[in-house]
Amino acid sequence: MSRRSLLALAAGAAVAVAGCSSDPAPVPSSSSPPDPDEALAATVASEESQLIELYDATIAAFPALAAMITTIREEHAAHVEAVRPQGATPPTTTPSASTAPVVAGTQQVALANLIDAERRATGQRTQACEVAGSMQTARLLALIAASEAGHVEFLRRASS
């Protein structure tokens, strides 16, 4: 082998080694792809928190309703806990003055507004159930929807 051939071979080997070592090896992703149900759960938790704020505002405006609707408010808090991913911090349910729900001027109208909010929530949970990725999430959302449908009936009867 000539000296030139040996140098060319060495140079080629050096380039090949440099090329291999300069490209970092692909690092396998340690995190799995995001769970689509997590985003769904976050949306449901936010909507449930808004219901809690509405109940808190209604109780503040009409303390006489507290005995009747506090249990429903607590059920919504349980819904938030049920959909919240483990280890996630619970959302705050204290509304700021600028985002606090407006409560109607009479108890009857306030109850009608709660009924409407519960009906919307029932529909939202039903729709969320239909797009849930896992059977477990769909089942949980169906149970929450059923609970909210029960709230509608309870409030309807209480307001008549």
Backbone as CSV, one residue per row, in Angstrom:
resi,resn,N_x,N_y,N_z,CA_x,CA_y,CA_z,C_x,C_y,C_z
1,MET,0.848,-1.161,0.000,0.000,0.000,0.000,0.897,1.228,0.000
2,SER,0.542,2.185,-0.824,1.354,3.393,-0.887,1.044,4.298,0.292
3,ARG,1.948,5.191,0.477,1.789,6.129,1.587,0.555,7.002,1.351
4,ARG,0.328,7.396,0.101,-0.846,8.201,-0.222,-2.139,7.438,0.045
5,SER,-2.202,6.214,-0.297,-3.386,5.393,-0.079,-3.655,5.228,1.403
6,LEU,-2.606,5.035,2.163,-2.748,4.884,3.608,-3.263,6.167,4.241
7,LEU,-2.739,7.320,3.798,-3.203,8.609,4.327,-4.667,8.861,3.934
8,ALA,-5.019,8.525,2.697,-6.401,8.709,2.255,-7.342,7.829,3.052
9,LEU,-6.917,6.590,3.312,-7.732,5.677,4.112,-7.885,6.189,5.537
10,ALA,-6.814,6.683,6.111,-6.855,7.228,7.473,-7.744,8.461,7.536
11,ALA,-7.628,9.320,6.517,-8.461,10.527,6.492,-9.933,10.157,6.363
12,GLY,-10.222,9.193,5.511,-11.604,8.738,5.351,-12.152,8.151,6.642
13,ALA,-11.333,7.392,7.339,-11.754,6.810,8.616,-11.983,7.900,9.642
14,ALA,-11.119,8.919,9.628,-11.271,10.023,10.578,-12.572,10.774,10.323
15,VAL,-12.884,10.992,9.032,-14.139,11.684,8.695,-15.340,10.839,9.115
16,ALA,-15.251,9.546,8.877,-16.359,8.660,9.246,-16.565,8.653,10.750
17,VAL,-15.484,8.575,11.504,-15.587,8.585,12.966,-16.106,9.921,13.440
18,ALA,-15.606,11.006,12.861,-16.066,12.340,13.264,-17.545,12.511,12.942
19,GLY,-17.940,11.999,11.778,-19.354,12.098,11.407,-20.241,11.340,12.359
20,CYS,-19.806,10.194,12.813,-20.609,9.412,13.739,-20.671,10.050,15.107
21,SER,-19.569,10.615,15.527,-19.545,11.148,16.876,-20.135,12.549,16.961
22,SER,-20.190,13.289,15.833,-20.731,14.639,15.916,-22.255,14.633,15.907
23,ASP,-22.864,13.612,15.367,-24.320,13.504,15.394,-24.740,12.846,16.696
24,PRO,-25.465,13.571,17.526,-25.890,12.926,18.765,-26.849,11.788,18.473
25,ALA,-26.733,10.782,19.263,-27.630,9.645,19.112,-29.033,10.070,19.502
26,PRO,-30.038,9.628,18.776,-31.402,10.002,19.158,-31.710,9.492,20.561
27,VAL,-32.234,10.399,21.354,-32.575,10.067,22.729,-34.028,9.622,22.759
28,PRO,-34.278,8.431,23.244,-35.673,8.003,23.310,-36.449,8.916,24.252
29,SER,-37.639,9.240,23.850,-38.481,10.116,24.654,-38.881,9.416,25.937
30,SER,-38.611,10.110,27.047,-38.970,9.524,28.334,-40.436,9.765,28.678
31,SER,-41.029,10.741,28.004,-42.444,10.994,28.280,-43.287,10.399,27.162
32,SER,-44.379,9.835,27.560,-45.284,9.256,26.584,-46.113,10.371,25.970
33,PRO,-46.742,10.118,24.842,-47.570,11.162,24.242,-48.668,11.594,25.208
34,PRO,-49.081,12.857,25.125,-50.101,13.335,26.062,-51.394,12.540,25.931
35,ASP,-51.986,12.280,27.060,-53.245,11.535,27.109,-54.380,12.490,26.724
36,PRO,-55.141,12.190,25.672,-56.222,13.099,25.275,-57.276,13.261,26.369
37,ASP,-57.416,12.260,27.217,-58.391,12.371,28.297,-57.968,13.381,29.356
38,GLU,-56.661,13.686,29.441,-56.211,14.688,30.413,-56.752,16.063,30.055
39,ALA,-56.712,16.419,28.768,-57.262,17.704,28.333,-58.766,17.741,28.567
40,LEU,-59.425,16.637,28.297,-60.863,16.540,28.530,-61.171,16.709,30.015
41,ALA,-60.386,16.058,30.852,-60.576,16.167,32.305,-60.344,17.598,32.781
42,ALA,-59.354,18.265,32.218,-59.085,19.654,32.607,-60.262,20.552,32.244
43,THR,-60.855,20.312,31.076,-62.026,21.090,30.661,-63.196,20.838,31.607
44,VAL,-63.438,19.572,31.917,-64.539,19.228,32.822,-64.295,19.837,34.199
45,ALA,-63.078,19.767,34.701,-62.763,20.346,36.013,-63.008,21.854,36.008
46,SER,-62.650,22.516,34.922,-62.883,23.960,34.819,-64.376,24.275,34.800
47,GLU,-65.138,23.513,34.033,-66.584,23.738,33.966,-67.249,23.454,35.313
48,GLU,-66.785,22.410,35.994,-67.332,22.100,37.317,-66.981,23.210,38.318
49,SER,-65.786,23.756,38.198,-65.376,24.856,39.082,-66.246,26.085,38.852
50,GLN,-66.627,26.317,37.598,-67.532,27.437,37.312,-68.898,27.207,37.951
51,LEU,-69.367,25.966,37.954,-70.630,25.665,38.637,-70.503,25.927,40.134
52,ILE,-69.386,25.530,40.709,-69.161,25.773,42.144,-69.217,27.267,42.426
53,GLU,-68.586,28.063,41.549,-68.616,29.522,41.725,-70.042,30.059,41.655
54,LEU,-70.851,29.511,40.748,-72.244,29.937,40.640,-73.017,29.583,41.915
55,TYR,-72.788,28.382,42.431,-73.457,27.998,43.683,-72.993,28.885,44.834
56,ASP,-71.702,29.169,44.915,-71.191,30.042,45.981,-71.819,31.427,45.901
57,ALA,-71.912,31.962,44.678,-72.514,33.289,44.505,-73.996,33.266,44.853
58,THR,-74.680,32.197,44.509,-76.110,32.081,44.823,-76.315,31.981,46.330
59,ILE,-75.467,31.204,46.994,-75.560,31.088,48.462,-75.272,32.431,49.113
60,ALA,-74.299,33.163,48.581,-73.976,34.482,49.140,-75.136,35.462,48.950
61,ALA,-75.790,35.385,47.792,-76.910,36.303,47.516,-78.183,35.904,48.249
62,PHE,-78.376,34.585,48.435,-79.601,34.080,49.067,-79.237,33.039,50.124
63,PRO,-78.805,33.472,51.301,-78.394,32.535,52.347,-79.475,31.518,52.720
64,ALA,-80.729,31.866,52.513,-81.816,30.926,52.837,-81.761,29.680,51.950
65,LEU,-81.112,29.760,50.790,-80.999,28.603,49.897,-79.836,27.679,50.270
66,ALA,-78.978,28.140,51.159,-77.756,27.387,51.482,-78.051,25.957,51.922
67,ALA,-79.032,25.783,52.797,-79.332,24.440,53.294,-79.749,23.503,52.154
68,MET,-80.408,24.056,51.158,-80.917,23.241,50.062,-79.853,22.954,49.004
69,ILE,-78.965,23.908,48.714,-78.070,23.733,47.562,-76.612,23.455,47.924
70,THR,-76.255,23.517,49.195,-74.864,23.253,49.581,-74.453,21.827,49.228
71,THR,-75.335,20.885,49.376,-75.000,19.497,49.039,-74.677,19.354,47.553
72,ILE,-75.424,20.037,46.716,-75.156,19.985,45.277,-73.797,20.622,44.991
73,ARG,-73.515,21.744,45.632,-72.225,22.398,45.470,-71.097,21.440,45.848
74,GLU,-71.275,20.709,46.951,-70.258,19.753,47.398,-70.101,18.597,46.409
75,GLU,-71.199,18.208,45.761,-71.105,17.162,44.748,-70.273,17.633,43.553
76,HIS,-70.414,18.902,43.194,-69.590,19.443,42.106,-68.114,19.467,42.508
77,ALA,-67.837,19.759,43.762,-66.445,19.705,44.234,-65.908,18.277,44.137
78,ALA,-66.756,17.296,44.432,-66.357,15.894,44.300,-66.117,15.535,42.831
79,HIS,-66.894,16.120,41.926,-66.687,15.878,40.494,-65.316,16.401,40.072
80,VAL,-64.947,17.583,40.562,-63.630,18.147,40.239,-62.536,17.202,40.717
81,GLU,-62.665,16.721,41.936,-61.670,15.790,42.483,-61.605,14.499,41.673
82,ALA,-62.747,14.022,41.218,-62.793,12.757,40.481,-62.091,12.852,39.127
83,VAL,-62.185,14.003,38.460,-61.574,14.128,37.134,-60.154,14.679,37.179
84,ARG,-59.769,15.237,38.306,-58.434,15.837,38.419,-57.379,14.738,38.393
85,PRO,-56.356,14.886,37.519,-55.298,13.884,37.491,-54.590,13.793,38.844
86,GLN,-54.161,12.595,39.195,-53.467,12.402,40.465,-52.221,13.275,40.492
87,GLY,-51.996,13.927,41.615,-50.827,14.772,41.782,-51.023,16.192,41.293
88,ALA,-52.106,16.469,40.565,-52.353,17.830,40.090,-52.909,18.667,41.226
89,THR,-52.562,19.922,41.216,-53.066,20.810,42.251,-54.516,21.134,42.003
90,PRO,-55.314,21.139,43.070,-56.732,21.438,42.885,-56.914,22.882,42.433
91,PRO,-57.886,23.130,41.573,-58.144,24.501,41.144,-58.750,25.303,42.278
92,THR,-58.491,26.595,42.257,-59.111,27.447,43.257,-60.532,27.731,42.809
93,THR,-61.431,27.820,43.752,-62.826,28.080,43.401,-63.293,29.417,43.945
94,THR,-62.354,30.259,44.339,-62.712,31.579,44.807,-62.661,32.534,43.626
95,PRO,-63.804,33.005,43.166,-63.800,33.874,41.992,-63.279,35.256,42.339
96,SER,-62.619,35.894,41.383,-62.222,37.275,41.589,-63.460,38.135,41.392
97,ALA,-63.407,39.359,41.846,-64.577,40.232,41.753,-65.002,40.436,40.303
98,SER,-64.042,40.431,39.370,-64.387,40.689,37.971,-64.976,39.464,37.276
99,THR,-64.740,38.253,37.801,-65.244,37.052,37.133,-66.335,36.348,37.925
100,ALA,-66.728,36.902,39.048,-67.766,36.266,39.863,-69.075,36.232,39.082
101,PRO,-69.777,35.093,39.141,-71.050,35.003,38.425,-72.062,35.998,38.984
102,VAL,-72.894,36.490,38.099,-73.956,37.412,38.504,-75.172,36.571,38.855
103,VAL,-75.742,36.843,40.014,-76.904,36.095,40.490,-78.140,36.974,40.340
104,ALA,-79.227,36.361,39.892,-80.483,37.064,39.653,-81.032,37.716,40.913
105,GLY,-81.975,38.607,40.712,-82.534,39.375,41.812,-83.499,38.645,42.726
106,THR,-84.079,37.533,42.294,-85.010,36.802,43.150,-84.542,35.354,43.296
107,GLN,-84.986,34.710,44.354,-84.635,33.311,44.591,-85.132,32.426,43.462
108,GLN,-86.353,32.668,42.991,-86.922,31.847,41.920,-86.087,31.938,40.650
109,VAL,-85.679,33.138,40.292,-84.860,33.309,39.090,-83.479,32.695,39.324
110,ALA,-82.941,32.839,40.521,-81.635,32.241,40.842,-81.703,30.719,40.716
111,LEU,-82.780,30.133,41.214,-82.952,28.680,41.080,-83.122,28.281,39.615
112,ALA,-83.860,29.078,38.859,-84.020,28.787,37.430,-82.670,28.843,36.715
113,ASN,-81.828,29.790,37.113,-80.488,29.878,36.518,-79.635,28.666,36.884
114,LEU,-79.767,28.181,38.114,-79.040,26.975,38.514,-79.520,25.766,37.704
115,ILE,-80.827,25.679,37.501,-81.388,24.584,36.703,-80.828,24.631,35.285
116,ASP,-80.806,25.830,34.686,-80.257,25.969,33.331,-78.778,25.583,33.292
117,ALA,-78.023,25.999,34.302,-76.596,25.672,34.354,-76.391,24.167,34.482
118,GLU,-77.229,23.519,35.279,-77.124,22.064,35.441,-77.508,21.337,34.152
119,ARG,-78.506,21.845,33.437,-78.888,21.236,32.155,-77.740,21.341,31.147
120,ARG,-77.121,22.535,31.095,-75.972,22.702,30.192,-74.851,21.755,30.578
121,ALA,-74.598,21.647,31.879,-73.532,20.757,32.352,-73.827,19.306,31.997
122,THR,-75.080,18.903,32.124,-75.458,17.530,31.754,-75.132,17.285,30.286
123,GLY,-75.481,18.218,29.435,-75.183,18.092,28.008,-73.687,18.080,27.729
124,GLN,-72.945,18.949,28.422,-71.495,18.993,28.229,-70.848,17.673,28.646
125,ARG,-71.273,17.134,29.778,-70.698,15.859,30.241,-71.046,14.719,29.295
126,THR,-72.274,14.739,28.774,-72.685,13.699,27.827,-71.832,13.774,26.566
127,GLN,-71.619,14.971,26.049,-70.772,15.132,24.864,-69.331,14.713,25.170
128,ALA,-68.832,15.078,26.344,-67.472,14.697,26.724,-67.349,13.185,26.823
129,CYS,-68.381,12.553,27.325,-68.409,11.096,27.437,-68.261,10.452,26.065
130,GLU,-68.878,11.035,25.064,-68.844,10.489,23.711,-67.466,10.588,23.062
131,VAL,-66.647,11.556,23.486,-65.317,11.719,22.878,-64.181,11.206,23.762
132,ALA,-64.532,10.694,24.927,-63.504,10.177,25.845,-62.721,9.059,25.177
133,GLY,-61.427,9.021,25.456,-60.566,8.015,24.861,-60.645,6.663,25.535
134,SER,-60.871,6.658,26.830,-60.898,5.382,27.554,-62.297,5.115,28.096
135,MET,-62.575,3.849,28.284,-63.867,3.456,28.856,-64.001,3.982,30.282
136,GLN,-62.909,4.003,31.023,-62.935,4.477,32.401,-63.338,5.950,32.452
137,THR,-62.755,6.762,31.567,-63.107,8.185,31.528,-64.547,8.362,31.082
138,ALA,-64.970,7.617,30.076,-66.354,7.713,29.592,-67.333,7.356,30.706
139,ARG,-67.019,6.319,31.458,-67.894,5.898,32.557,-67.983,6.985,33.633
140,LEU,-66.835,7.556,33.997,-66.807,8.618,34.997,-67.647,9.808,34.533
141,LEU,-67.476,10.203,33.279,-68.231,11.342,32.762,-69.718,11.037,32.684
142,ALA,-70.069,9.810,32.383,-71.487,9.420,32.361,-72.084,9.510,33.758
143,LEU,-71.325,9.095,34.754,-71.813,9.185,36.133,-71.987,10.641,36.562
144,ILE,-71.054,11.496,36.153,-71.180,12.921,36.479,-72.394,13.504,35.765
145,ALA,-72.596,13.139,34.503,-73.773,13.623,33.759,-75.063,13.196,34.449
146,ALA,-75.097,11.947,34.925,-76.290,11.463,35.631,-76.512,12.243,36.922
147,SER,-75.442,12.538,37.622,-75.551,13.324,38.853,-76.139,14.699,38.548
148,GLU,-75.637,15.324,37.488,-76.128,16.659,37.141,-77.568,16.622,36.648
149,ALA,-77.961,15.561,35.988,-79.363,15.416,35.600,-80.234,15.299,36.853
150,GLY,-79.728,14.608,37.863,-80.441,14.533,39.142,-80.549,15.890,39.813
151,HIS,-79.507,16.711,39.675,-79.549,18.064,40.241,-80.662,18.878,39.588
152,VAL,-80.812,18.724,38.272,-81.863,19.446,37.545,-83.217,19.106,38.140
153,GLU,-83.470,17.823,38.310,-84.776,17.394,38.827,-84.986,17.864,40.260
154,PHE,-83.964,17.751,41.093,-84.078,18.187,42.478,-84.387,19.679,42.536
155,LEU,-83.627,20.485,41.781,-83.840,21.934,41.798,-85.194,22.315,41.204
156,ARG,-85.612,21.591,40.185,-86.923,21.860,39.566,-88.040,21.648,40.579
157,ARG,-87.958,20.525,41.294,-88.991,20.247,42.302,-88.924,21.228,43.473
158,ALA,-87.720,21.602,43.863,-87.550,22.529,44.990,-88.056,23.914,44.635
159,SER,-87.983,24.281,43.370,-88.404,25.633,42.983,-89.898,25.743,42.732
160,SER,-90.614,24.609,42.682,-92.066,24.720,42.412,-92.875,24.747,43.671
